[in-house]
Amino acid sequence: MNLSFFDQFMSPHLLGIPLILISLLFPALLFPSPRNRWITNRVSALQSWFIYTTTKQLMTPLNKKGHKWALILSSLMILLLSINLLGLLPYTFTPTTQLSMNLALAFPLWLATLLTGLRNQPSASLGHLLPEGTPTPLIPALIMIETTSLLIRPLALGVRLTANLTAGHLLIQLISTATAVLFSMMPTI
């Protein structure tokens, strides 16, 4: 095997067509076609039940004002679930192992959360920039440090998530390669 361990993260092609396009378009086949009834067959009934159960699990701990996030959180969860499950198919690529995908999802959600917090509870949101009991001469420096850490947070979390996913995939690749090599050497196992 002359491949690098990082070749598993390259997007595979079939007849010159990137398989990432096919795997991203595949969930569109699961969307129900418009009919005069809401639930027309067992697949749409199963989809409706799954979306209802997922939304109920997400929204149970939140108060009524937080339920307006139900649509975006449910849609995001179903998108991530379908993309990651499609990444398990052979010769497909999981886009969530890429930093660009993680940052594209992290930054708007972080910004929406930050702006919503500043709009609804400005004093509590700004209060996180200054720890309680801070000496007066340190206040300007701490506010700048906390603001910088707040602005860097989506980038840092996106990089950590990508690194953890990459490390997990590499670990699985290393273990499977070692198992394949050792299996032929030790037939008693």
N, C-alpha and C positions, 0 to 999 in steps of 0.2 A: 504494500500500500504506500504510494508515493504522495499521498495527500497530506496537507497540513491539518492540524486539529481545528484551525479556524475556517477551513473550507466548508464546514457544516453550516456556517452562517451566511454563505453566499446564496443568492437567490437562484434556484435551479431553473433551467430552460428546457422546454420540450418542443422540438421542431421550431426553434427560434422564438417561441412565445414564452415570456416569463410566467412561471406557474403562480407567482404571487397575484397576478391579475385574475387568474381563474379562481384561486382560493378566496380572494376578496369579493368576487362577484357571485360565488356560490351561495352565500346566505340570502341573496335576493330571490333565489328560487324558493326559499322557505316562506317568503311573505305571501300572505293569502291574496288571491286575485279578487277584485271588487265584484261583489254579488249583491243581490237584494236581501240576503240574510247575513247576519254576523258570523254564525258558525255553520259552515256548510259540510264539513267532514270531520273525521277523527283527528287529522293532523292539526287543523285549525282549533279544534277543541283542546288538544294537548298544548298547543302554543298559548292559547288563552289562559289555561290553567297554570302553566309555567310562569307567564308574565304576572298573573295575579298573585301567585305564591311568592315570587321574588319581590314584588313591590310590597307585599304585606310584611315580609321579613325585614326589608330595608326601612320601612316607615314606622314599624311598631315602637321603637325606642324614641321617636321624635314627637314633638308636640304638633298641634294642628298647623301652626305657622310654617313648620318645616316640610309639610306635605307638598308644598308647591315645587319641591325639588324631585318629586317622585318620577316624573317623566324623564328628566335628564339622567338621573341615577340609574333608573331601570334600563334606559336605552344604552348607557355606557356599560353597564354590567353585561347585558346581552351581547353587545359588540365585542367586548373583551373575551367573553366566554366562547363565542363562535370563532373568533380569530385564533384563540389559543387551542381550541379543539381541532380546528382545521390544520393547525401546525403539527398535529400528531400524525397526519396522513403521510405516507411515504412520498418523497420528492416534493414536499411543500416546505415553505419557509414561514416561520413565525415572525410577523412584523414587530411584535412587542419586545423582541430582543434587540431592537435598534434604538439608539439614543434619540433619533429624530422623532420616532413615533411616541416614545415616552414623554419627551418634552412637549410635543404637540398636544398631548392629552393633559399634561400636568399644568402647563402655564395658564391656559384659559380657566381651568377649574380653580387654580390657586388665586388668580386675579378676581374671579367672581366671588369666591369666599372672602377675600380681603375687602373688596369693595362693599359687599353686603354687610360685613361686620362693621366697617366704618360708617355706613349709612344708618344701620339700625342701633348700634351701640358705640358711638364714637369715643366716649370717655373710657370704656372698658377696652376697646381695641387699642387706643393710644396708650393706655395704662400699661400694656405689655412691653412698651418700649423702655420703661424705666422701672427697675426693680425697687421694691419697697425698702426704705431705710438707706437709700443711697446718699453718701456725703455730697454736699452742695458743689464742691469743685469738680466732682466727677460726672455731674449730670450731663453736660454737653457731649463729652466723649462717649458716655454710655448710650445716649440716644443715637449717636451716629453709628456706633457698633451694632446696636440692636436693629437699627433700620437696615444696615448692610446685611446682617444675617437674615432678616426677614425677606429682603429682595433676592438673596442668593438661594433661599430655601428650595424653590422648585427645581433649580439646576442641580443642586446637591442631591436632592432625593431622586431625581431622574437618573443621574449618573450612578448612584448607589443601586437603584433597581436594575439598571442595565448591566452593571458589573455582577450583581448577584445572579441574574438570569444567565449571563454568559458563563460564569463560574459553574453554575449547576449543569449547564449543557456540556461544558468541557469535562466535568467530573463524570458525568454519565458516559461520555465518549471514551474517556480513559479507562473506566471500569469495564465497559463492554469490549474494548480492544484487548485489554489484559485478559479478560475471561476467554475471549476467542483464541488468544495465543496460548494460554495455559491449558485450555481444554484439550488441545491436540497433544500436548506434552504429558498430560497426566490423565490417562484413560480411566483410572480408578475413580476419579471424582465424577 
